[in-house]
Amino acid sequence: MKRVLTILFFLSVILTIAANYLQFIELRYIAKPLIMVFLAWIFSLNTNEQNQPIRRITYLAFLFSWLGDIALLFADDSSKAPGFYFFIAGLISFLTAHVCYIIVFRRIAKRILFSGVNKNKLFLGIPVLIVAGILIFKIIPHLGPMMAPVIVYAIVISTMAIAAIALQGGIETANFNAIYIGAALFLISDTTLAVNQFVSPSATLGIVVMITYGFAQYFIMQGLSSLQLRQQVVEKVI
């Protein structure tokens, strides 16, 4: 069942990419809303019963991501109404999803003892700095009235990535790697979306957005599935 659902999940991503590229609107309306449905279904089959609070908030992250996907279906032209309002709705939905992920990561953090700030965590923080650099030098000059909401969104998603990095050393390596890769891909996806939306729209960037988004959600889901906390005690310094 999990294998079938995984195939259906990635098939939904592929069909959404194809529909966007070919401007097949009807197919996009069918395929894109199914992405998070299949992901949540896979997650429901994978998670430990002992992690109920984490499960519930993760489902909320999936729900708001699903709402964001639907809102952005109608935001092709965000320069005027109604596309502008759907874009704002999508922005708010995904911002809320990232807040949910932050809460999930912080709840996990409360159950572990941190290894502190180390070279590994500093190295893993490089993508966050890159995104901040792109935002400042590439995207902000083109935002106009969208500057404030996009900056708030950038701060939230960067916080989500930092919260994910903070788990390094406190959960099993396989879980952390998946969560970190997912968070990094989310940064890439959302930054690419901003470039595509405000700087230089292109079909190629649209493909990059959907590929990185699909894998971002999948890796985070896998990292949170059957989550295992490390048993050894380490010094808590942060």
Biotite code that builds the C-alpha atoms (Angstrom):
import biotite.structure as struc

atoms = struc.array([
    struc.Atom([0.000, 0.000, 0.000], chain_id="A", res_id=1, res_name="MET", atom_name="CA", element="C"),
    struc.Atom([2.796, 2.450, 0.910], chain_id="A", res_id=2, res_name="LYS", atom_name="CA", element="C"),
    struc.Atom([4.565, 1.757, -2.369], chain_id="A", res_id=3, res_name="ARG", atom_name="CA", element="C"),
    struc.Atom([1.386, 2.381, -4.356], chain_id="A", res_id=4, res_name="VAL", atom_name="CA", element="C"),
    struc.Atom([0.709, 5.628, -2.490], chain_id="A", res_id=5, res_name="LEU", atom_name="CA", element="C"),
    struc.Atom([4.314, 6.766, -2.995], chain_id="A", res_id=6, res_name="THR", atom_name="CA", element="C"),
    struc.Atom([3.985, 6.141, -6.733], chain_id="A", res_id=7, res_name="ILE", atom_name="CA", element="C"),
    struc.Atom([0.691, 8.052, -6.784], chain_id="A", res_id=8, res_name="LEU", atom_name="CA", element="C"),
    struc.Atom([2.290, 10.928, -4.861], chain_id="A", res_id=9, res_name="PHE", atom_name="CA", element="C"),
    struc.Atom([5.162, 11.357, -7.309], chain_id="A", res_id=10, res_name="PHE", atom_name="CA", element="C"),
    struc.Atom([2.804, 10.786, -10.245], chain_id="A", res_id=11, res_name="LEU", atom_name="CA", element="C"),
    struc.Atom([0.704, 13.710, -8.984], chain_id="A", res_id=12, res_name="SER", atom_name="CA", element="C"),
    struc.Atom([3.836, 15.876, -8.853], chain_id="A", res_id=13, res_name="VAL", atom_name="CA", element="C"),
    struc.Atom([4.856, 14.833, -12.380], chain_id="A", res_id=14, res_name="ILE", atom_name="CA", element="C"),
    struc.Atom([1.364, 15.429, -13.777], chain_id="A", res_id=15, res_name="LEU", atom_name="CA", element="C"),
    struc.Atom([1.264, 18.857, -12.126], chain_id="A", res_id=16, res_name="THR", atom_name="CA", element="C"),
    struc.Atom([4.599, 19.755, -13.716], chain_id="A", res_id=17, res_name="ILE", atom_name="CA", element="C"),
    struc.Atom([3.389, 18.522, -17.112], chain_id="A", res_id=18, res_name="ALA", atom_name="CA", element="C"),
    struc.Atom([0.092, 20.383, -16.754], chain_id="A", res_id=19, res_name="ALA", atom_name="CA", element="C"),
    struc.Atom([1.891, 23.616, -15.854], chain_id="A", res_id=20, res_name="ASN", atom_name="CA", element="C"),
    struc.Atom([4.323, 23.297, -18.751], chain_id="A", res_id=21, res_name="TYR", atom_name="CA", element="C"),
    struc.Atom([1.643, 22.372, -21.305], chain_id="A", res_id=22, res_name="LEU", atom_name="CA", element="C"),
    struc.Atom([-0.913, 24.825, -19.870], chain_id="A", res_id=23, res_name="GLN", atom_name="CA", element="C"),
    struc.Atom([-3.323, 21.914, -19.389], chain_id="A", res_id=24, res_name="PHE", atom_name="CA", element="C"),
    struc.Atom([-5.448, 23.703, -16.793], chain_id="A", res_id=25, res_name="ILE", atom_name="CA", element="C"),
    struc.Atom([-7.971, 20.920, -16.166], chain_id="A", res_id=26, res_name="GLU", atom_name="CA", element="C"),
    struc.Atom([-5.234, 18.371, -15.423], chain_id="A", res_id=27, res_name="LEU", atom_name="CA", element="C"),
    struc.Atom([-3.532, 20.803, -13.053], chain_id="A", res_id=28, res_name="ARG", atom_name="CA", element="C"),
    struc.Atom([-6.776, 21.277, -11.117], chain_id="A", res_id=29, res_name="TYR", atom_name="CA", element="C"),
    struc.Atom([-6.979, 17.509, -10.629], chain_id="A", res_id=30, res_name="ILE", atom_name="CA", element="C"),
    struc.Atom([-3.321, 16.605, -10.022], chain_id="A", res_id=31, res_name="ALA", atom_name="CA", element="C"),
    struc.Atom([-2.032, 19.372, -7.756], chain_id="A", res_id=32, res_name="LYS", atom_name="CA", element="C"),
    struc.Atom([-4.602, 19.008, -4.926], chain_id="A", res_id=33, res_name="PRO", atom_name="CA", element="C"),
    struc.Atom([-3.798, 15.279, -4.778], chain_id="A", res_id=34, res_name="LEU", atom_name="CA", element="C"),
    struc.Atom([-0.131, 15.826, -3.882], chain_id="A", res_id=35, res_name="ILE", atom_name="CA", element="C"),
    struc.Atom([-0.673, 16.539, -0.189], chain_id="A", res_id=36, res_name="MET", atom_name="CA", element="C"),
    struc.Atom([-3.564, 14.072, 0.048], chain_id="A", res_id=37, res_name="VAL", atom_name="CA", element="C"),
    struc.Atom([-1.301, 11.174, -0.920], chain_id="A", res_id=38, res_name="PHE", atom_name="CA", element="C"),
    struc.Atom([1.519, 12.488, 1.281], chain_id="A", res_id=39, res_name="LEU", atom_name="CA", element="C"),
    struc.Atom([-0.733, 12.656, 4.349], chain_id="A", res_id=40, res_name="ALA", atom_name="CA", element="C"),
    struc.Atom([-1.999, 9.160, 3.576], chain_id="A", res_id=41, res_name="TRP", atom_name="CA", element="C"),
    struc.Atom([1.553, 7.790, 3.449], chain_id="A", res_id=42, res_name="ILE", atom_name="CA", element="C"),
    struc.Atom([2.362, 9.577, 6.709], chain_id="A", res_id=43, res_name="PHE", atom_name="CA", element="C"),
    struc.Atom([-0.673, 8.033, 8.410], chain_id="A", res_id=44, res_name="SER", atom_name="CA", element="C"),
    struc.Atom([0.675, 4.558, 7.618], chain_id="A", res_id=45, res_name="LEU", atom_name="CA", element="C"),
    struc.Atom([4.232, 5.305, 8.758], chain_id="A", res_id=46, res_name="ASN", atom_name="CA", element="C"),
    struc.Atom([4.022, 7.122, 12.078], chain_id="A", res_id=47, res_name="THR", atom_name="CA", element="C"),
    struc.Atom([4.443, 5.762, 15.577], chain_id="A", res_id=48, res_name="ASN", atom_name="CA", element="C"),
    struc.Atom([1.402, 5.948, 17.832], chain_id="A", res_id=49, res_name="GLU", atom_name="CA", element="C"),
    struc.Atom([3.598, 7.332, 20.633], chain_id="A", res_id=50, res_name="GLN", atom_name="CA", element="C"),
    struc.Atom([4.156, 10.578, 18.718], chain_id="A", res_id=51, res_name="ASN", atom_name="CA", element="C"),
    struc.Atom([0.500, 11.697, 18.635], chain_id="A", res_id=52, res_name="GLN", atom_name="CA", element="C"),
    struc.Atom([1.090, 15.427, 19.390], chain_id="A", res_id=53, res_name="PRO", atom_name="CA", element="C"),
    struc.Atom([3.719, 15.598, 16.651], chain_id="A", res_id=54, res_name="ILE", atom_name="CA", element="C"),
    struc.Atom([1.393, 13.765, 14.265], chain_id="A", res_id=55, res_name="ARG", atom_name="CA", element="C"),
    struc.Atom([-1.475, 16.181, 14.818], chain_id="A", res_id=56, res_name="ARG", atom_name="CA", element="C"),
    struc.Atom([0.605, 19.285, 14.149], chain_id="A", res_id=57, res_name="ILE", atom_name="CA", element="C"),
    struc.Atom([2.226, 17.636, 11.126], chain_id="A", res_id=58, res_name="THR", atom_name="CA", element="C"),
    struc.Atom([-1.231, 16.955, 9.710], chain_id="A", res_id=59, res_name="TYR", atom_name="CA", element="C"),
    struc.Atom([-1.992, 20.657, 10.181], chain_id="A", res_id=60, res_name="LEU", atom_name="CA", element="C"),
    struc.Atom([1.159, 21.496, 8.194], chain_id="A", res_id=61, res_name="ALA", atom_name="CA", element="C"),
    struc.Atom([-0.062, 19.172, 5.442], chain_id="A", res_id=62, res_name="PHE", atom_name="CA", element="C"),
    struc.Atom([-3.547, 20.738, 5.553], chain_id="A", res_id=63, res_name="LEU", atom_name="CA", element="C"),
    struc.Atom([-2.278, 24.292, 5.183], chain_id="A", res_id=64, res_name="PHE", atom_name="CA", element="C"),
    struc.Atom([0.113, 23.179, 2.424], chain_id="A", res_id=65, res_name="SER", atom_name="CA", element="C"),
    struc.Atom([-2.887, 21.647, 0.642], chain_id="A", res_id=66, res_name="TRP", atom_name="CA", element="C"),
    struc.Atom([-4.829, 24.898, 1.009], chain_id="A", res_id=67, res_name="LEU", atom_name="CA", element="C"),
    struc.Atom([-1.803, 26.787, -0.319], chain_id="A", res_id=68, res_name="GLY", atom_name="CA", element="C"),
    struc.Atom([-1.583, 24.483, -3.332], chain_id="A", res_id=69, res_name="ASP", atom_name="CA", element="C"),
    struc.Atom([-5.237, 25.125, -4.136], chain_id="A", res_id=70, res_name="ILE", atom_name="CA", element="C"),
    struc.Atom([-4.972, 28.898, -3.668], chain_id="A", res_id=71, res_name="ALA", atom_name="CA", element="C"),
    struc.Atom([-1.961, 29.130, -5.981], chain_id="A", res_id=72, res_name="LEU", atom_name="CA", element="C"),
    struc.Atom([-3.900, 27.301, -8.696], chain_id="A", res_id=73, res_name="LEU", atom_name="CA", element="C"),
    struc.Atom([-5.812, 30.552, -9.178], chain_id="A", res_id=74, res_name="PHE", atom_name="CA", element="C"),
    struc.Atom([-2.872, 32.945, -8.782], chain_id="A", res_id=75, res_name="ALA", atom_name="CA", element="C"),
    struc.Atom([-1.327, 32.806, -12.250], chain_id="A", res_id=76, res_name="ASP", atom_name="CA", element="C"),
    struc.Atom([-1.520, 36.590, -12.593], chain_id="A", res_id=77, res_name="ASP", atom_name="CA", element="C"),
    struc.Atom([-0.743, 37.962, -9.137], chain_id="A", res_id=78, res_name="SER", atom_name="CA", element="C"),
    struc.Atom([-0.355, 41.536, -10.425], chain_id="A", res_id=79, res_name="SER", atom_name="CA", element="C"),
    struc.Atom([-4.110, 42.161, -10.279], chain_id="A", res_id=80, res_name="LYS", atom_name="CA", element="C"),
    struc.Atom([-7.306, 40.838, -8.712], chain_id="A", res_id=81, res_name="ALA", atom_name="CA", element="C"),
    struc.Atom([-8.364, 38.102, -8.255], chain_id="A", res_id=82, res_name="PRO", atom_name="CA", element="C"),
    struc.Atom([-4.948, 36.469, -8.786], chain_id="A", res_id=83, res_name="GLY", atom_name="CA", element="C"),
    struc.Atom([-3.337, 38.818, -6.275], chain_id="A", res_id=84, res_name="PHE", atom_name="CA", element="C"),
    struc.Atom([-5.724, 37.763, -3.517], chain_id="A", res_id=85, res_name="TYR", atom_name="CA", element="C"),
    struc.Atom([-5.254, 34.081, -4.253], chain_id="A", res_id=86, res_name="PHE", atom_name="CA", element="C"),
    struc.Atom([-1.482, 34.592, -4.137], chain_id="A", res_id=87, res_name="PHE", atom_name="CA", element="C"),
    struc.Atom([-1.799, 36.252, -0.718], chain_id="A", res_id=88, res_name="ILE", atom_name="CA", element="C"),
    struc.Atom([-4.035, 33.388, 0.432], chain_id="A", res_id=89, res_name="ALA", atom_name="CA", element="C"),
    struc.Atom([-1.426, 30.891, -0.750], chain_id="A", res_id=90, res_name="GLY", atom_name="CA", element="C"),
    struc.Atom([1.343, 32.850, 0.960], chain_id="A", res_id=91, res_name="LEU", atom_name="CA", element="C"),
    struc.Atom([-0.572, 32.867, 4.260], chain_id="A", res_id=92, res_name="ILE", atom_name="CA", element="C"),
    struc.Atom([-1.393, 29.160, 3.958], chain_id="A", res_id=93, res_name="SER", atom_name="CA", element="C"),
    struc.Atom([2.215, 28.124, 3.390], chain_id="A", res_id=94, res_name="PHE", atom_name="CA", element="C"),
    struc.Atom([3.438, 30.522, 6.060], chain_id="A", res_id=95, res_name="LEU", atom_name="CA", element="C"),
    struc.Atom([1.077, 28.784, 8.493], chain_id="A", res_id=96, res_name="THR", atom_name="CA", element="C"),
    struc.Atom([2.335, 25.395, 7.308], chain_id="A", res_id=97, res_name="ALA", atom_name="CA", element="C"),
    struc.Atom([5.912, 26.471, 8.054], chain_id="A", res_id=98, res_name="HIS", atom_name="CA", element="C"),
    struc.Atom([4.869, 27.697, 11.505], chain_id="A", res_id=99, res_name="VAL", atom_name="CA", element="C"),
    struc.Atom([3.398, 24.234, 12.105], chain_id="A", res_id=100, res_name="CYS", atom_name="CA", element="C"),
    struc.Atom([6.693, 22.631, 11.061], chain_id="A", res_id=101, res_name="TYR", atom_name="CA", element="C"),
    struc.Atom([8.555, 24.985, 13.415], chain_id="A", res_id=102, res_name="ILE", atom_name="CA", element="C"),
    struc.Atom([6.275, 23.900, 16.273], chain_id="A", res_id=103, res_name="ILE", atom_name="CA", element="C"),
    struc.Atom([6.861, 20.240, 15.381], chain_id="A", res_id=104, res_name="VAL", atom_name="CA", element="C"),
    struc.Atom([10.638, 20.669, 15.361], chain_id="A", res_id=105, res_name="PHE", atom_name="CA", element="C"),
    struc.Atom([10.569, 22.615, 18.635], chain_id="A", res_id=106, res_name="ARG", atom_name="CA", element="C"),
    struc.Atom([8.424, 19.937, 20.284], chain_id="A", res_id=107, res_name="ARG", atom_name="CA", element="C"),
    struc.Atom([10.935, 17.335, 19.186], chain_id="A", res_id=108, res_name="ILE", atom_name="CA", element="C"),
    struc.Atom([13.735, 19.566, 20.498], chain_id="A", res_id=109, res_name="ALA", atom_name="CA", element="C"),
    struc.Atom([12.130, 19.708, 23.945], chain_id="A", res_id=110, res_name="LYS", atom_name="CA", element="C"),
    struc.Atom([12.380, 15.925, 24.169], chain_id="A", res_id=111, res_name="ARG", atom_name="CA", element="C"),
    struc.Atom([16.080, 15.750, 23.415], chain_id="A", res_id=112, res_name="ILE", atom_name="CA", element="C"),
    struc.Atom([19.280, 17.196, 24.834], chain_id="A", res_id=113, res_name="LEU", atom_name="CA", element="C"),
    struc.Atom([21.203, 19.226, 22.315], chain_id="A", res_id=114, res_name="PHE", atom_name="CA", element="C"),
    struc.Atom([24.828, 18.746, 21.341], chain_id="A", res_id=115, res_name="SER", atom_name="CA", element="C"),
    struc.Atom([25.174, 22.522, 21.073], chain_id="A", res_id=116, res_name="GLY", atom_name="CA", element="C"),
    struc.Atom([26.261, 24.731, 18.204], chain_id="A", res_id=117, res_name="VAL", atom_name="CA", element="C"),
    struc.Atom([29.031, 22.973, 16.317], chain_id="A", res_id=118, res_name="ASN", atom_name="CA", element="C"),
    struc.Atom([30.807, 23.063, 12.973], chain_id="A", res_id=119, res_name="LYS", atom_name="CA", element="C"),
    struc.Atom([28.296, 20.666, 11.444], chain_id="A", res_id=120, res_name="ASN", atom_name="CA", element="C"),
    struc.Atom([25.358, 22.906, 12.322], chain_id="A", res_id=121, res_name="LYS", atom_name="CA", element="C"),
    struc.Atom([27.160, 25.999, 11.083], chain_id="A", res_id=122, res_name="LEU", atom_name="CA", element="C"),
    struc.Atom([27.918, 24.241, 7.796], chain_id="A", res_id=123, res_name="PHE", atom_name="CA", element="C"),
    struc.Atom([24.312, 23.080, 7.477], chain_id="A", res_id=124, res_name="LEU", atom_name="CA", element="C"),
    struc.Atom([23.216, 26.698, 7.944], chain_id="A", res_id=125, res_name="GLY", atom_name="CA", element="C"),
    struc.Atom([24.902, 27.795, 4.707], chain_id="A", res_id=126, res_name="ILE", atom_name="CA", element="C"),
    struc.Atom([21.734, 27.304, 2.575], chain_id="A", res_id=127, res_name="PRO", atom_name="CA", element="C"),
    struc.Atom([19.856, 29.667, 4.897], chain_id="A", res_id=128, res_name="VAL", atom_name="CA", element="C"),
    struc.Atom([22.520, 32.337, 4.332], chain_id="A", res_id=129, res_name="LEU", atom_name="CA", element="C"),
    struc.Atom([22.398, 31.773, 0.576], chain_id="A", res_id=130, res_name="ILE", atom_name="CA", element="C"),
    struc.Atom([18.626, 32.236, 0.536], chain_id="A", res_id=131, res_name="VAL", atom_name="CA", element="C"),
    struc.Atom([18.970, 35.421, 2.591], chain_id="A", res_id=132, res_name="ALA", atom_name="CA", element="C"),
    struc.Atom([21.549, 36.706, 0.110], chain_id="A", res_id=133, res_name="GLY", atom_name="CA", element="C"),
    struc.Atom([19.344, 35.941, -2.882], chain_id="A", res_id=134, res_name="ILE", atom_name="CA", element="C"),
    struc.Atom([16.406, 37.610, -1.155], chain_id="A", res_id=135, res_name="LEU", atom_name="CA", element="C"),
    struc.Atom([18.348, 40.786, -0.383], chain_id="A", res_id=136, res_name="ILE", atom_name="CA", element="C"),
    struc.Atom([20.190, 41.236, -3.673], chain_id="A", res_id=137, res_name="PHE", atom_name="CA", element="C"),
    struc.Atom([17.948, 39.549, -6.245], chain_id="A", res_id=138, res_name="LYS", atom_name="CA", element="C"),
    struc.Atom([14.313, 39.591, -5.166], chain_id="A", res_id=139, res_name="ILE", atom_name="CA", element="C"),
    struc.Atom([13.622, 42.523, -2.813], chain_id="A", res_id=140, res_name="ILE", atom_name="CA", element="C"),
    struc.Atom([14.158, 45.240, -5.484], chain_id="A", res_id=141, res_name="PRO", atom_name="CA", element="C"),
    struc.Atom([11.312, 43.686, -7.517], chain_id="A", res_id=142, res_name="HIS", atom_name="CA", element="C"),
    struc.Atom([8.742, 43.142, -4.753], chain_id="A", res_id=143, res_name="LEU", atom_name="CA", element="C"),
    struc.Atom([7.037, 46.535, -4.656], chain_id="A", res_id=144, res_name="GLY", atom_name="CA", element="C"),
    struc.Atom([3.945, 46.386, -2.377], chain_id="A", res_id=145, res_name="PRO", atom_name="CA", element="C"),
    struc.Atom([4.639, 42.696, -1.700], chain_id="A", res_id=146, res_name="MET", atom_name="CA", element="C"),
    struc.Atom([7.896, 43.485, 0.104], chain_id="A", res_id=147, res_name="MET", atom_name="CA", element="C"),
    struc.Atom([6.567, 43.262, 3.683], chain_id="A", res_id=148, res_name="ALA", atom_name="CA", element="C"),
    struc.Atom([4.630, 39.961, 3.364], chain_id="A", res_id=149, res_name="PRO", atom_name="CA", element="C"),
    struc.Atom([7.419, 38.277, 1.396], chain_id="A", res_id=150, res_name="VAL", atom_name="CA", element="C"),
    struc.Atom([10.057, 39.344, 3.943], chain_id="A", res_id=151, res_name="ILE", atom_name="CA", element="C"),
    struc.Atom([7.883, 38.003, 6.778], chain_id="A", res_id=152, res_name="VAL", atom_name="CA", element="C"),
    struc.Atom([7.506, 34.745, 4.859], chain_id="A", res_id=153, res_name="TYR", atom_name="CA", element="C"),
    struc.Atom([11.268, 34.554, 4.268], chain_id="A", res_id=154, res_name="ALA", atom_name="CA", element="C"),
    struc.Atom([11.936, 35.029, 7.983], chain_id="A", res_id=155, res_name="ILE", atom_name="CA", element="C"),
    struc.Atom([9.471, 32.258, 8.872], chain_id="A", res_id=156, res_name="VAL", atom_name="CA", element="C"),
    struc.Atom([10.830, 29.709, 6.397], chain_id="A", res_id=157, res_name="ILE", atom_name="CA", element="C"),
    struc.Atom([14.405, 30.525, 7.449], chain_id="A", res_id=158, res_name="SER", atom_name="CA", element="C"),
    struc.Atom([13.356, 29.950, 11.057], chain_id="A", res_id=159, res_name="THR", atom_name="CA", element="C"),
    struc.Atom([11.869, 26.616, 10.017], chain_id="A", res_id=160, res_name="MET", atom_name="CA", element="C"),
    struc.Atom([15.183, 25.599, 8.451], chain_id="A", res_id=161, res_name="ALA", atom_name="CA", element="C"),
    struc.Atom([17.138, 26.689, 11.546], chain_id="A", res_id=162, res_name="ILE", atom_name="CA", element="C"),
    struc.Atom([14.738, 24.729, 13.777], chain_id="A", res_id=163, res_name="ALA", atom_name="CA", element="C"),
    struc.Atom([15.391, 21.674, 11.614], chain_id="A", res_id=164, res_name="ALA", atom_name="CA", element="C"),
    struc.Atom([19.169, 22.145, 11.807], chain_id="A", res_id=165, res_name="ILE", atom_name="CA", element="C"),
    struc.Atom([18.950, 22.391, 15.611], chain_id="A", res_id=166, res_name="ALA", atom_name="CA", element="C"),
    struc.Atom([17.804, 18.750, 15.701], chain_id="A", res_id=167, res_name="LEU", atom_name="CA", element="C"),
    struc.Atom([21.177, 17.538, 14.434], chain_id="A", res_id=168, res_name="GLN", atom_name="CA", element="C"),
    struc.Atom([22.678, 15.107, 16.930], chain_id="A", res_id=169, res_name="GLY", atom_name="CA", element="C"),
    struc.Atom([19.440, 14.693, 18.871], chain_id="A", res_id=170, res_name="GLY", atom_name="CA", element="C"),
    struc.Atom([17.510, 12.363, 16.569], chain_id="A", res_id=171, res_name="ILE", atom_name="CA", element="C"),
    struc.Atom([18.603, 9.385, 14.516], chain_id="A", res_id=172, res_name="GLU", atom_name="CA", element="C"),
    struc.Atom([20.790, 10.311, 11.557], chain_id="A", res_id=173, res_name="THR", atom_name="CA", element="C"),
    struc.Atom([18.353, 8.977, 8.952], chain_id="A", res_id=174, res_name="ALA", atom_name="CA", element="C"),
    struc.Atom([15.504, 11.043, 10.397], chain_id="A", res_id=175, res_name="ASN", atom_name="CA", element="C"),
    struc.Atom([17.618, 14.193, 10.640], chain_id="A", res_id=176, res_name="PHE", atom_name="CA", element="C"),
    struc.Atom([19.037, 13.853, 7.132], chain_id="A", res_id=177, res_name="ASN", atom_name="CA", element="C"),
    struc.Atom([15.540, 13.556, 5.681], chain_id="A", res_id=178, res_name="ALA", atom_name="CA", element="C"),
    struc.Atom([14.204, 16.531, 7.666], chain_id="A", res_id=179, res_name="ILE", atom_name="CA", element="C"),
    struc.Atom([17.218, 18.690, 6.807], chain_id="A", res_id=180, res_name="TYR", atom_name="CA", element="C"),
    struc.Atom([17.101, 17.841, 3.096], chain_id="A", res_id=181, res_name="ILE", atom_name="CA", element="C"),
    struc.Atom([13.389, 18.605, 3.080], chain_id="A", res_id=182, res_name="GLY", atom_name="CA", element="C"),
    struc.Atom([13.880, 21.963, 4.809], chain_id="A", res_id=183, res_name="ALA", atom_name="CA", element="C"),
    struc.Atom([16.731, 22.901, 2.443], chain_id="A", res_id=184, res_name="ALA", atom_name="CA", element="C"),
    struc.Atom([14.647, 21.950, -0.597], chain_id="A", res_id=185, res_name="LEU", atom_name="CA", element="C"),
    struc.Atom([11.773, 24.049, 0.745], chain_id="A", res_id=186, res_name="PHE", atom_name="CA", element="C"),
    struc.Atom([14.136, 27.030, 0.893], chain_id="A", res_id=187, res_name="LEU", atom_name="CA", element="C"),
    struc.Atom([15.200, 26.402, -2.692], chain_id="A", res_id=188, res_name="ILE", atom_name="CA", element="C"),
    struc.Atom([11.609, 25.892, -3.853], chain_id="A", res_id=189, res_name="SER", atom_name="CA", element="C"),
    struc.Atom([10.240, 29.046, -2.253], chain_id="A", res_id=190, res_name="ASP", atom_name="CA", element="C"),
    struc.Atom([13.193, 31.176, -3.345], chain_id="A", res_id=191, res_name="THR", atom_name="CA", element="C"),
    struc.Atom([12.823, 29.906, -6.911], chain_id="A", res_id=192, res_name="THR", atom_name="CA", element="C"),
    struc.Atom([9.085, 30.607, -6.730], chain_id="A", res_id=193, res_name="LEU", atom_name="CA", element="C"),
    struc.Atom([9.811, 34.190, -5.673], chain_id="A", res_id=194, res_name="ALA", atom_name="CA", element="C"),
    struc.Atom([12.273, 34.664, -8.548], chain_id="A", res_id=195, res_name="VAL", atom_name="CA", element="C"),
    struc.Atom([9.761, 33.149, -10.968], chain_id="A", res_id=196, res_name="ASN", atom_name="CA", element="C"),
    struc.Atom([6.931, 35.287, -9.609], chain_id="A", res_id=197, res_name="GLN", atom_name="CA", element="C"),
    struc.Atom([8.651, 38.660, -9.266], chain_id="A", res_id=198, res_name="PHE", atom_name="CA", element="C"),
    struc.Atom([11.909, 38.708, -11.254], chain_id="A", res_id=199, res_name="VAL", atom_name="CA", element="C"),
    struc.Atom([12.009, 36.559, -14.397], chain_id="A", res_id=200, res_name="SER", atom_name="CA", element="C"),
    struc.Atom([9.096, 34.159, -14.980], chain_id="A", res_id=201, res_name="PRO", atom_name="CA", element="C"),
    struc.Atom([9.944, 31.046, -16.965], chain_id="A", res_id=202, res_name="SER", atom_name="CA", element="C"),
    struc.Atom([8.594, 27.550, -17.519], chain_id="A", res_id=203, res_name="ALA", atom_name="CA", element="C"),
    struc.Atom([11.929, 26.078, -16.413], chain_id="A", res_id=204, res_name="THR", atom_name="CA", element="C"),
    struc.Atom([11.775, 27.807, -13.042], chain_id="A", res_id=205, res_name="LEU", atom_name="CA", element="C"),
    struc.Atom([8.222, 26.562, -12.624], chain_id="A", res_id=206, res_name="GLY", atom_name="CA", element="C"),
    struc.Atom([9.461, 23.001, -13.091], chain_id="A", res_id=207, res_name="ILE", atom_name="CA", element="C"),
    struc.Atom([12.224, 23.547, -10.518], chain_id="A", res_id=208, res_name="VAL", atom_name="CA", element="C"),
    struc.Atom([9.666, 24.911, -8.045], chain_id="A", res_id=209, res_name="VAL", atom_name="CA", element="C"),
    struc.Atom([7.426, 21.839, -8.276], chain_id="A", res_id=210, res_name="MET", atom_name="CA", element="C"),
    struc.Atom([10.266, 19.283, -8.212], chain_id="A", res_id=211, res_name="ILE", atom_name="CA", element="C"),
    struc.Atom([11.895, 20.819, -5.145], chain_id="A", res_id=212, res_name="THR", atom_name="CA", element="C"),
    struc.Atom([8.513, 21.342, -3.455], chain_id="A", res_id=213, res_name="TYR", atom_name="CA", element="C"),
    struc.Atom([7.453, 17.738, -3.978], chain_id="A", res_id=214, res_name="GLY", atom_name="CA", element="C"),
    struc.Atom([10.715, 16.326, -2.662], chain_id="A", res_id=215, res_name="PHE", atom_name="CA", element="C"),
    struc.Atom([10.767, 18.841, 0.223], chain_id="A", res_id=216, res_name="ALA", atom_name="CA", element="C"),
    struc.Atom([7.398, 17.699, 1.513], chain_id="A", res_id=217, res_name="GLN", atom_name="CA", element="C"),
    struc.Atom([8.289, 14.037, 0.949], chain_id="A", res_id=218, res_name="TYR", atom_name="CA", element="C"),
    struc.Atom([11.608, 14.202, 2.811], chain_id="A", res_id=219, res_name="PHE", atom_name="CA", element="C"),
    struc.Atom([10.129, 16.076, 5.777], chain_id="A", res_id=220, res_name="ILE", atom_name="CA", element="C"),
    struc.Atom([7.323, 13.520, 5.947], chain_id="A", res_id=221, res_name="MET", atom_name="CA", element="C"),
    struc.Atom([9.837, 10.662, 5.870], chain_id="A", res_id=222, res_name="GLN", atom_name="CA", element="C"),
    struc.Atom([11.960, 12.291, 8.553], chain_id="A", res_id=223, res_name="GLY", atom_name="CA", element="C"),
    struc.Atom([8.991, 12.684, 10.872], chain_id="A", res_id=224, res_name="LEU", atom_name="CA", element="C"),
    struc.Atom([7.683, 9.184, 10.170], chain_id="A", res_id=225, res_name="SER", atom_name="CA", element="C"),
    struc.Atom([8.619, 6.606, 12.801], chain_id="A", res_id=226, res_name="SER", atom_name="CA", element="C"),
    struc.Atom([10.689, 9.300, 14.493], chain_id="A", res_id=227, res_name="LEU", atom_name="CA", element="C"),
    struc.Atom([13.401, 7.940, 16.755], chain_id="A", res_id=228, res_name="GLN", atom_name="CA", element="C"),
    struc.Atom([15.076, 10.085, 19.400], chain_id="A", res_id=229, res_name="LEU", atom_name="CA", element="C"),
    struc.Atom([18.646, 9.299, 20.370], chain_id="A", res_id=230, res_name="ARG", atom_name="CA", element="C"),
    struc.Atom([18.981, 7.716, 23.749], chain_id="A", res_id=231, res_name="GLN", atom_name="CA", element="C"),
    struc.Atom([22.411, 8.932, 24.743], chain_id="A", res_id=232, res_name="GLN", atom_name="CA", element="C"),
    struc.Atom([22.661, 12.000, 26.964], chain_id="A", res_id=233, res_name="VAL", atom_name="CA", element="C"),
    struc.Atom([24.652, 14.940, 25.654], chain_id="A", res_id=234, res_name="VAL", atom_name="CA", element="C"),
    struc.Atom([25.401, 18.300, 27.158], chain_id="A", res_id=235, res_name="GLU", atom_name="CA", element="C"),
    struc.Atom([22.582, 20.820, 26.783], chain_id="A", res_id=236, res_name="LYS", atom_name="CA", element="C"),
    struc.Atom([24.075, 24.152, 25.828], chain_id="A", res_id=237, res_name="VAL", atom_name="CA", element="C"),
    struc.Atom([21.280, 25.755, 23.792], chain_id="A", res_id=238, res_name="ILE", atom_name="CA", element="C"),
])
